[in-house]
C-alpha cells in the first residue's frame, strides 16, 4: 500500500511532467504550423529535402548516442525501469532538442511524417532528465517516463484520456499494468493537454456524422472494413521495417540513406502529380471526412510515409496513420454503402489500433474525437483491426519478448526487429515465464 508521501510525490511528478510536456508540445506544434505554411508558400524548399535529411542523419550518428532508437528506447526503458540503475541505459537529454529540430527539418522540406513520435520522445527525455535532477530511480523513474509518454501524446493531439491509456497500454503489453502508475499518468495527460491549450494551441476537430442504426448487415460491413484496416496497418508496419532494411543494403551510411530516400520522395511528388502527401497531410485528412477522394489516396500516403521514415527521417507514424485510415475509409464508402465521415472516422482509429497494438487507447481516442454516438462500432473496429494486424507494430520494443496474442494473421518467417536492426525473439525466456 502506498504511503501518503509517495502518493503526493507521484502526483507532483504528474503535474511537473504535464507542465513540461505541454510546454514542449506547444513549442513544437507552433513551430510545425509555421514551417508547414512556409513550405507551402515556397515549393522550392522540397529540393532541399535530401540535404536536410542527410544533415540530420549525420548529426544523429555523430552526437545522438542512443537517441536514434527513438520511441523504442522510451518503451525499453519503461519496461526495464525497476531494474538496478547499472542494468539500463539512460534516455539522453539531447533526445528532446534533436528530435524537435529533426522533425521540424523533415516537415520544412516536405518529408511525409507525423508528430506523435516527437512528442513522446521529448516527453521521455524530459522525464528522464527530471528524474536525474530529483535522483529518481526504480519505480519513480518508471513513473516519470510513463508520465512523459502520456503527457506528450495527450498534448500533441488534445486527447488526454487516450494519452493516458496509450502510455499504459503500449509500454506494458504482455505485462501487468501497475495500478500505481494510473493516477500520475492521468494527471500528466490532463495537465499536459491543459498547458498546451493555455499556450494558445488549438487542435483540429472531426465530425463522424450520424452513425447508422444498428443492424446485422451494418455490423458485417463494419467488421469487413475493420479487417481491411488491420491488414493495412500490417502492410504499413512491414513496409517501414523492410524499407529500413532495404535502405541499409543500398547504402551503409545513414546520411546516404536519407539523401537517397529524399530523392525518391521528390520523384514520387511528380509521379503522383500533387503535394498533398507531403508533411502531415492534414488538409487531406479533413477532406476525407467531407467529400469523396481518389480511391488510391491511402496508398499514395502510405508509400510517401514508408519511404520517408524508412530512410531515416525524424517524425512519428500516428498522424500519417490517421490520414491513411481516413482516406481508406473514404475509399470504402461507396463499396460498403456507408457514409464517408462515418467510415473515415472508423478508419482513423482502426488503422492506428492495429499498428500500435493499442485497441483500448484507440477506442478512447475515438470517444474523445467523435463523441459517444457510434461507440459500439468504434469498439468493434479497434478490436477487429488489432486482431488482423499480425504480430507486428510500429513500436518493435513493445513486442520483443512477448508471446504472440491470438491474432488471425500469421506471417511465416517474420521476426520482430529492434531499432538497431537486430532480431528480437517473440518468446519470453523460461525464467520470465515462471514469474
C-alpha positions in Angstrom: 0.0 0.0 0.0 1.3 3.4 -1.0 2.1 5.9 1.7 0.6 9.4 1.6 4.1 10.8 1.0 4.6 8.6 -2.1 1.1 9.4 -3.4 1.8 13.2 -3.1 5.2 12.8 -4.7 3.9 10.9 -7.7 1.0 13.3 -8.1 3.6 16.1 -8.1 5.6 14.1 -10.8 2.4 14.0 -12.9 1.9 17.8 -12.6 5.5 18.6 -13.4 5.6 16.3 -16.4 2.3 17.7 -17.6 3.7 21.2 -17.5 7.0 20.2 -19.2 5.4 18.1 -21.9 2.6 20.6 -22.5 5.0 23.4 -23.0 7.3 21.4 -25.2 4.4 20.3 -27.4 3.1 23.8 -27.7 6.5 25.0 -28.9 6.7 22.0 -31.3 3.2 22.4 -32.7 3.6 26.2 -33.1 6.8 25.8 -35.0 5.4 22.9 -37.0 2.5 25.0 -38.2 4.7 27.9 -39.2 7.2 25.6 -41.0 4.4 23.9 -42.9 2.9 27.2 -44.0 6.4 28.2 -45.1 6.9 25.1 -47.2 3.5 25.5 -48.9 4.3 29.1 -49.7 7.8 28.2 -51.0 7.5 25.0 -53.1 11.2 25.1 -54.0 12.1 24.0 -50.4 11.3 20.4 -51.4 14.6 20.4 -53.3 16.5 20.8 -50.0 15.0 17.7 -48.6 18.0 15.5 -49.5 20.5 17.9 -47.9 18.3 18.4 -44.8 17.8 14.6 -44.3 21.5 13.9 -44.8 22.4 16.6 -42.2 20.0 15.3 -39.6 21.2 11.7 -40.0 24.8 12.8 -39.8 24.2 14.8 -36.6 22.3 11.8 -35.0 25.1 9.4 -36.0 27.8 11.8 -34.7 26.3 13.1 -31.5 23.0 11.3 -30.9 24.4 8.3 -28.9 21.3 6.0 -28.4 18.8 8.8 -29.2 18.4 7.3 -32.7 16.4 4.4 -31.3 13.5 6.9 -30.9 10.3 5.7 -29.3 11.6 2.2 -28.9 14.2 3.5 -26.4 11.5 5.0 -24.3 9.5 1.8 -24.3 12.5 -0.3 -23.5 13.5 1.9 -20.5 10.0 1.9 -19.1 9.8 -1.9 -19.3 13.2 -2.1 -17.6 12.6 0.8 -15.2 12.5 -1.3 -12.0 15.9 -2.9 -12.6 19.1 -1.6 -10.9 20.5 1.5 -12.4 23.6 -0.2 -13.8 21.3 -2.6 -15.9 19.8 0.1 -18.2 20.9 2.9 -20.4 19.7 6.4 -19.8 17.5 8.3 -22.1 19.8 11.0 -23.3 18.8 14.6 -22.6 19.8 15.6 -26.1 16.9 13.4 -27.5 14.4 16.2 -26.9 16.1 19.0 -28.9 17.4 16.6 -31.5 14.1 15.1 -32.3 12.4 18.5 -32.2 14.8 20.0 -34.7 15.0 16.9 -36.8 11.2 16.7 -37.2 11.0 20.4 -38.0 13.5 19.9 -40.8 11.6 16.9 -42.1 8.4 19.0 -42.4 10.0 22.2 -43.6 11.4 20.4 -46.6 8.4 18.1 -47.3 9.1 14.7 -45.7 5.9 12.7 -45.0 5.9 12.1 -41.3 3.9 12.6 -38.1 4.3 14.4 -34.8 3.5 11.8 -32.1 6.9 10.3 -32.1 8.5 13.7 -31.5 6.1 14.4 -28.6 6.7 11.0 -27.0 10.4 11.2 -27.3 10.5 14.7 -25.9 8.4 13.6 -23.0 10.6 10.6 -22.3 13.7 12.7 -22.5 12.3 15.4 -20.2 11.1 12.7 -17.8 14.5 11.1 -17.5 16.2 14.5 -17.2 13.9 15.5 -14.4 14.4 12.1 -12.8 18.2 12.7 -12.7 17.5 16.1 -11.2 15.4 14.6 -8.3 17.5 11.4 -8.2 14.6 9.2 -9.1 15.4 5.5 -9.6 13.4 2.3 -10.0 9.7 2.8 -9.7 10.0 6.5 -9.5 11.9 6.7 -12.8 9.4 4.4 -14.5 6.6 6.7 -13.4 8.3 9.7 -14.8 8.9 8.1 -18.1 5.3 6.9 -18.4 4.1 10.4 -17.5 6.3 11.8 -20.2 4.7 9.5 -22.8 1.2 10.2 -21.7 1.7 13.9 -21.4 3.4 14.1 -24.8 0.7 12.1 -26.6 -2.2 13.9 -24.9 -0.8 17.4 -25.5 0.1 16.9 -29.2 -3.4 15.5 -30.1 -5.6 17.1 -27.5 -6.8 13.8 -26.2 -5.9 13.4 -22.5 -7.8 10.2 -21.8 -6.4 8.4 -24.9 -3.0 9.7 -24.0 -3.1 8.2 -20.5 -4.4 4.9 -21.8 -1.9 4.8 -24.7 1.0 5.2 -22.3 -0.2 2.4 -20.1 -1.3 0.0 -22.9 1.6 0.4 -25.3 4.5 0.1 -22.9 3.0 -2.7 -20.7 1.9 -5.0 -23.5 2.5 -8.6 -22.2 2.9 -7.4 -18.7 0.6 -6.3 -15.9 -0.2 -2.7 -15.6 0.9 -1.3 -12.2 -2.0 0.4 -10.5 0.5 2.8 -9.1 1.1 4.4 -12.5 -2.5 5.1 -13.3 -3.1 8.3 -11.3 0.2 10.1 -12.1 -0.1 9.1 -15.7 -3.6 10.5 -16.0 -2.6 13.7 -14.1 0.3 14.2 -16.6 -2.0 13.7 -19.6 -4.7 16.1 -18.5 -2.1 18.7 -17.2 -0.2 18.4 -20.5 -3.3 19.0 -22.6 -4.3 21.9 -20.4 -0.9 23.6 -20.6 -0.7 23.2 -24.4 -4.1 24.8 -24.8 -3.2 27.5 -22.3 -0.3 28.4 -24.7 -2.9 29.0 -27.4 -2.6 25.8 -29.4 -5.8 24.6 -31.0 -6.4 21.1 -32.4 -8.4 20.0 -35.4 -11.9 18.7 -34.9 -13.5 16.0 -36.9 -17.2 15.0 -37.3 -18.3 11.4 -37.7 -21.8 12.5 -38.6 -24.8 10.3 -37.8 -23.9 6.7 -37.1 -26.1 4.2 -38.9 -28.8 2.4 -37.0 -27.7 -1.0 -35.8 -28.4 -4.0 -37.9 -26.6 -7.2 -38.6 -25.8 -6.0 -42.2 -24.2 -2.8 -40.9 -22.2 -4.7 -38.3 -20.9 -7.1 -41.0 -19.9 -4.2 -43.2 -18.1 -2.6 -40.2 -16.3 -5.8 -39.5 -15.2 -6.2 -43.1 -13.8 -2.6 -43.1 -12.0 -3.3 -39.8 -10.3 -6.4 -41.3 -9.0 -4.2 -44.1 -7.9 -1.6 -41.6 -6.0 -4.3 -39.7 -4.3 -5.6 -42.9 -3.5 -2.1 -44.0 -1.8 -1.4 -40.6 0.2 -4.5 -41.0 1.3 -3.5 -44.5 2.3 -0.1 -43.2 4.4 -1.6 -40.4 6.1 -4.1 -42.6 6.7 -1.5 -45.3 8.7 0.7 -42.9 10.6 -2.2 -41.5 11.6 -3.6 -44.8 12.3 -0.2 -46.2 14.8 0.4 -43.4 16.4 -2.9 -44.1 16.4 -2.4 -47.8 17.9 1.1 -47.5 20.7 -0.3 -45.2 21.6 -2.7 -48.0 21.7 0.1 -50.6 23.8 2.5 -48.5 25.8 1.8 -45.3 26.0 5.5 -44.2 22.8 7.0 -42.6 23.2 10.3 -44.4 23.4 8.5 -47.8 20.2 6.6 -46.9 18.3 9.8 -46.1 19.7 11.5 -49.2 18.5 8.7 -51.5 15.2 8.4 -49.7 14.6 12.2 -50.2 15.3 11.8 -53.9 12.6 9.1 -54.1 10.1 11.3 -52.3 10.8 14.1 -54.8 10.2 11.6 -57.7 7.0 10.4 -56.0 5.7 14.0 -55.9 5.9 14.2 -59.7 4.6 10.7 -60.2 1.5 11.5 -58.1 1.1 14.9 -59.6 0.4 16.5 -56.2 2.0 17.6 -53.0 -1.0 16.6 -50.9 1.0 13.7 -49.4 3.9 15.7 -48.0 4.2 16.6 -44.4 1.3 15.8 -42.1 -1.3 16.0 -44.9 -3.9 17.4 -42.5 -5.9 19.1 -45.3 -6.2 15.7 -47.0 -7.4 14.2 -43.7 -10.0 16.9 -43.3 -11.2 16.3 -46.9 -11.6 12.6 -46.2 -14.4 13.4 -43.8 -16.1 15.8 -46.2 -16.1 14.5 -49.7 -15.1 11.5 -51.9 -11.4 11.4 -52.7 -9.2 9.4 -55.0 -9.5 5.7 -54.2 -5.7 5.5 -54.2 -5.1 8.4 -51.8 -4.4 6.0 -48.9 -1.9 4.0 -50.9 0.0 7.2 -52.0 0.2 8.4 -48.4 1.5 5.0 -47.3 4.2 5.0 -49.9 5.3 8.5 -49.1 5.5 7.8 -45.4 7.2 4.4 -45.7 10.0 6.0 -47.9 10.4 9.0 -45.6 10.6 7.1 -42.3 12.3 4.1 -43.8 15.2 6.2 -45.0 15.8 7.7 -41.5 13.9 11.0 -41.4 12.6 12.2 -38.0 8.9 12.3 -37.1 6.1 10.0 -36.0 3.8 7.4 -37.6 0.5 8.3 -36.0 -0.7 11.3 -38.0 0.2 9.6 -41.3 -1.8 6.5 -40.0 -4.7 8.9 -39.3 -4.6 10.1 -42.9 -4.2 6.6 -44.3 -7.1 5.4 -42.2 -9.3 8.3 -43.1 -8.6 8.1 -46.8 -9.0 4.3 -46.8 -12.4 4.6 -45.0 -13.3 7.3 -47.6 -12.4 4.8 -50.4 -14.5 2.1 -48.9 -17.6 4.3 -48.5 -19.1 3.6 -52.0 -18.2 -0.1 -51.8 -19.9 -0.6 -48.4 -22.7 1.9 -48.9 -21.9 3.7 -45.6 -21.3 7.4 -45.2 -18.0 9.0 -45.9 -17.4 10.6 -42.5 -18.5 7.5 -40.6 -16.0 5.2 -42.4 -13.3 7.9 -42.3 -13.7 8.1 -38.5 -13.6 4.3 -38.1 -10.5 4.2 -40.4 -8.7 6.8 -38.4 -8.9 4.9 -35.2 -8.8 1.4 -36.8 -5.5 1.7 -38.6 -3.9 3.2 -35.5 -5.2 0.4 -33.3 -3.7 -2.3 -35.5 -0.3 -0.5 -36.0 0.2 0.4 -32.3 -1.4 -2.7 -30.8 -3.5 -0.4 -28.7 -7.2 -1.1 -29.2 -8.3 0.3 -25.8 -6.4 3.6 -26.3 -7.8 3.9 -29.8 -11.3 3.3 -28.6 -11.0 6.2 -26.1 -9.3 8.3 -28.8 -12.5 7.7 -30.9 -14.7 8.8 -28.0 -12.7 12.0 -27.4 -12.6 12.9 -31.1 -16.1 11.8 -32.2 -18.3 11.5 -29.1 -20.3 8.7 -27.7 -22.5 8.0 -30.8 -21.2 5.1 -32.7 -19.2 3.9 -29.7 -20.2 0.3 -30.3 -18.9 0.4 -33.9 -15.7 2.0 -32.8 -15.1 -0.7 -30.2 -15.6 -3.4 -32.9 -13.3 -1.7 -35.3 -10.5 -1.2 -32.8 -10.6 -4.8 -31.6 -11.0 -6.5 -35.1 -8.3 -4.3 -36.7 -6.0 -5.2 -33.8 -6.7 -8.9 -34.3 -5.9 -8.8 -38.0 -2.8 -6.7 -37.7 -0.4 -9.6 -37.1 2.4 -9.8 -34.5 3.9 -6.6 -35.7 3.7 -2.9 -34.8 5.3 0.5 -35.1 6.9 0.1 -31.7 9.1 -3.1 -32.0 10.3 -2.9 -28.4 6.7 -3.3 -27.3 6.6 -6.8 -28.8 10.0 -8.1 -28.0 9.8 -11.0 -25.6 6.0 -11.0 -25.6 4.1 -14.1 -26.5 2.1 -13.9 -29.7 -1.5 -12.9 -28.9 -4.3 -14.6 -30.7 -4.0 -12.8 -34.0 -5.8 -14.1 -37.0 -2.9 -13.2 -39.3 0.4 -15.0 -39.2 3.5 -14.0 -41.2 5.6 -17.1 -41.9 9.3 -16.4 -41.0 8.6 -12.9 -39.7 10.6 -11.7 -36.7 10.4 -8.6 -34.5 13.3 -6.3 -35.3 14.7 -3.9 -32.8 15.6 -0.3 -33.5 19.2 -1.3 -34.0 18.2 -3.8 -36.7 18.9 -6.8 -34.6 16.4 -9.6 -34.4 14.4 -9.9 -31.2 12.6 -13.1 -30.0 8.9 -13.3 -29.6 9.1 -15.9 -26.9 9.9 -14.9 -23.3 12.6 -16.8 -21.5 11.8 -19.7 -19.3 12.8 -17.5 -16.3 10.2 -14.9 -17.2 7.5 -17.5 -17.9 7.8 -18.7 -14.3 7.4 -15.3 -12.7 
